Structure formats: structure tokens, C-alpha cells
Amino acid sequence: MSIASTDLFSLGLDDHDRLNKELGGGIPPGSIILVEGDYGAGKSAMSQRFTYGLCQEGHDVTYLSTELTVGSFLDQMTSMSYDMVDHLLDENVLFLHADIGDSNTFSGDDEQSERKELLRRLMEAEVMWNADLVVIDTFDAILRNDPKFEALVRQNDERQAALEIISFFRDIISEGRCIMLTVDPSTLAEEAIGPFRAIADVFIELEMVEVGNDTRRQINVLRFAGMGEQVGDTVGFSVRSGTGIVIESRSVA
């Protein structure tokens, strides 16, 4: 049974771009959204567009980045005309930086004596899960740098490694919240990423396609449970400085 479009979390910005319309009017509450794409495909730009749009619509968002600090996050958002300063000051968005470099800790914890279990720390960070949308960009970096997950991968038990975090995700979305994960599939084995693909309510692939001398980006909608209106199977887009996400073309099979 489809969810009525009025029950969806609108991505907003209808006068700015057509993304909300192309994705059927928004995302269903209680969804896991998986966004896959190789390096440079636009995963961060897309997650930042979702973040800004939902904040503009009055929703709360937690954005956890493995790459950006709050300064670089604000710079990137501003460069795409997504001004997040007021949303940060008004606490509509909680930005967190996951430092998974040499210390393998979340920011704010400078201990470097031992590698932390990042997934465990993630699940225990209760405040970050209170938002309507929780974005983890990039989730594969968390998985690859979690020692417990790595150990199970070495034992060829990737699926077992995914079960605990998937169970936790299901508890979160059962309360009507959404979780958005960005993943570079080239960095994980099929066995490791497969369980997350299987549970995703919304599964989007961002792809770069060579057309002549041009490289074009496109959104391939592989699954969209509970869609409001028709969702395009393939949506062309670009990321422009001063504008943000721009929908270029649409193709429905």
C-alpha cells in the first residue's frame, strides 16, 4: 500500500530544483535510504541537498561526516546556495565529524591508545538518533575502519558483521525516523554491502556516464518503497556552484 504524498518527508525547494518532484514528493517516514556511488558521483552533494531541503521543511537532521569538519561542511553547503548557518544556530541540524584517521575516534575524543569500535560508539551516541533524518556520509568508511567489523570480514562472515547494526537501524526507523547511508561500493565486498542493499527502503545509485566528451551524472532509482507519486527510473542531474543540485533530464522505463 502506497503512502500518501502528504505523509512523506518532503525534500522541499520546489522553486529551486525538481528533485522532490522527481523522487515522488519526498521520502517515506521510517525508511532506510541507501545512496551508492563511486568517488565523485555526487553522494555528499545529494546528502547535503536532502539535509538542507528537510531543514527548510521544518524537520530536524543529524549529519555525520567522515570527511568534513563543520567549517568545510558549511563552506560546501554555501557554495551550493544551501545556507545552513541559521539551521545550525537554531539546532535544526546537528553536525558531527567522525574522525577515523590515525586515532579512529569520533571528534571530541583524543585518545589514541586503542582502536575504537566505531559502530558500537555510533549506536551509543543517543543524541544523534533523535532527528527525523540521520545522514551518515560515508558509511563505508565507518565499516572499513571498525576493528570488529574488519575481524568478521577476515573470517568471511560479513553478513554476521552487518546484523547488529541492521537490527539497530530497524529499531530507529520503527519510530518513524529515516536513516540515509552513502556508500562507495568499490570499497566493500559484495558480501558486506549486500545486507544493507537488501534492507534499504529507498535504494539510489548515483552514476557517472561518459557521453561523447562529457561526463554526466544520473540518479538510478533501484527501489523506492512507499512512493507517493511516480518516481523516475533514471534522473539526470548536475552539481553547480552557486546553485546546487540541478535536474537535467528524466527517463521513465
N, C-alpha and C positions, 0 to 999 in steps of 0.2 A: 504494500500500500504506500503510495507516494505521500510525502509530507507536503502540506500546503505551503505555497511560497511565503505566506505571511508568518510561518513558523521558522523560517530559515534565518540564519545569521547573515544578514546582507553584507556584501563586500563594499557597498556604498560607491561613492564617486561616480554616480551615473552621468553627471555632467562633465566628467573628466576623461573617462575611458569606458569601454564597453565590456570590461571583464566580468562584472557582476551579471550582466545580461547573458553573456556567452556561457557562463557557468550556471545557468538556470535560475538565477535570482539569489544565490547565496549557498551557504553550506549548512547541512542539517545539524542541529544540536546533537551532541552525543556521538560525534564522528571522530574517527582517526583518519587523518589526511596524510597520505604519503606522496611526497614530491621527489621524483628521481630525475637525475640529470648529470651528465659529465661536467667536468670543470669548465666554467664559463657559459653554461647553458642558461643561467638566469635564476638559479634556485634561491639565492639570497634576495635578489630583486623581487621575486614573486612572493616570498615570505614577508618581505618588508611591505609590499603592496597590500597583502592580506591584513597585516598588523595595522597599518595606517587606516585602511578602509573600515575595519571593525571599530577602531577607536573613534573614528568620525561618526559612526553609527551609535555610539554610546556604550560600547562593550569594553570590558577590561581584557588586556592581553599581557601575557608574560612572554618575553623574547629572550631565549638563551642562545648565545652565540659562542661558538668555539674559536672564532677568528677575530671578531670585532670587539674593541673596547667601547665604552659608552660614547667617547668622543668621536671615534671613527663611524660608529653607528649613526650618530646624529648628522655627521658630515655626509654620509651616503644618502640618508633619507632626505636631507635638504637639497642635495644635488638632483634628486628626482622630484622635487617640489612637494615632498611629503614632510611637512614641518611637524616634528614630534616634540618640540620643546615644551609647549603648553601641556601636551598629554603626559609628558614625564612629570612636570611640576604638579599637575592635577592628579597624579598617581593613577591615570588610566592605563598606563603601561609600566610594567616592571621589567627593566633591562638587567640581564645577568650575563657576565662574561665567564665562560668556563675555560680556565687556564689549563690546558692539557699539554703544556710544553714539558720542560725538564722536571717540573715539580708534580705534574699530573694532579693538580688540586683545583678546586673552584677558587675564583678570586676571593681574597679576604683570608685565605688560609695559606700561610707562607711556609708551613712545614714541608720539608723535602726529605725527611728521613726514610719514608717508605711510600711506595705507590699506593694510592688510594683506590678503593673500589668505586669507580665513578658512578656506575649505575645505582649502587646502593646509596651513595650520597645524593644522587638525583632524586631517588624515591623518598628520601628522608627530608628533603628540603620542602617542608609542607607549604610554606608561604607561596611558592611559585605555582602551585597547582590550584590556587583559588580563583584563577581568571577564567573568563569564558573561553578564551583560546590560549593554549600554551604552544609556542613555537620553539622547536629545537633545531637549530641550524649551525653545524651539520651533525646529524645523529650518528652517521657512520664514524665520525672522529671520536665520539664518546665510546662507541662499541670497540673500536680498534685499540683504544688506549686503556680499556678497563682490564686489569690483570685477570680477574675471574673469568670474564668472557674469553679472553685470549687463551687461558688454560683449557677451557672446554673446547675451543676451536682446535687446539693442538691434539685433543683427544678425539677429534672428528665428531663432536657432539654439539654442533652449532645450534640445533633445534632446542636442545635442553637449555642451552645458554639463553635462548630468546624467551623461554616460557615464563620466567619470573617477571620480566619487565612487561610482557604482554598481559599477564594477569593483572599487574598493577594498572596498566593503561585501561583495561576494561573496567576496573573499579572507578577510575576517574571519569570516563565517558558515561558511566551509568548515572552520573549526577547531572547529565546534560551538557557537560563541558566538551570542548574539542581539543584534540592534540594534533599538531602539524609537525611532521618529521621531514627534513630534507636529507637526501642520501645520494652520494655518488656511487652508483652500482659497480663501478670499476674497482673500487677499493675493498669490496667484500665478496666472499664466496657466495655462490648461489644458495647454498645451504643456510648461510647466515641471514641473508636478506629475505629468503622465501617466506618464512613465517610472518614477517611484517607486511609483505605484499598480500598474503592470504587474509589478514585481518583488516586491512585498510577498507574503510567505507568509501573513501574517495582516493583514487589512485591516478595520479597525474604524472606523465612523463614529459620532461622538457628536452627537446631535441634540437640540435643544430644541423641544418640541411644545406648542403652546397648546391646552389642554383647558379650555373654559369660561374661568374667571378665573385658572386655574392654568397655570404653565409647568412641564412635566415633561421630564425628561431621559431619553434612551434610548440604548442601545448597539445599533447595527445592525451585525451581523456579516456583512460582504460577502464575505469569503473567509477560510477557516481551513484551510490545508493541513496534513495530518498530524494531524488532530484525534484525540483519544483516544476520548472518548465523544460523545454527541450535543451539538452546540453550538446554543444558541438563536439563532434568526434575529434576534429583537428582545428585548432585555432592558431593562426599566425600572429606573432607579436614581436615587438622590439622594445628595447630599453633605451630611452633617450634622456640625455642630460637636460635638466630643466623641465621635464615633462613626466618622466617615469615610465610605467608600462603603457605601451600603445598597441591596441589590437589592429592588426594589419589585414587579416583575411579570415574567412571562416569556411570550413568544409564539413558537411554532414553526410555520412555514408547512408 
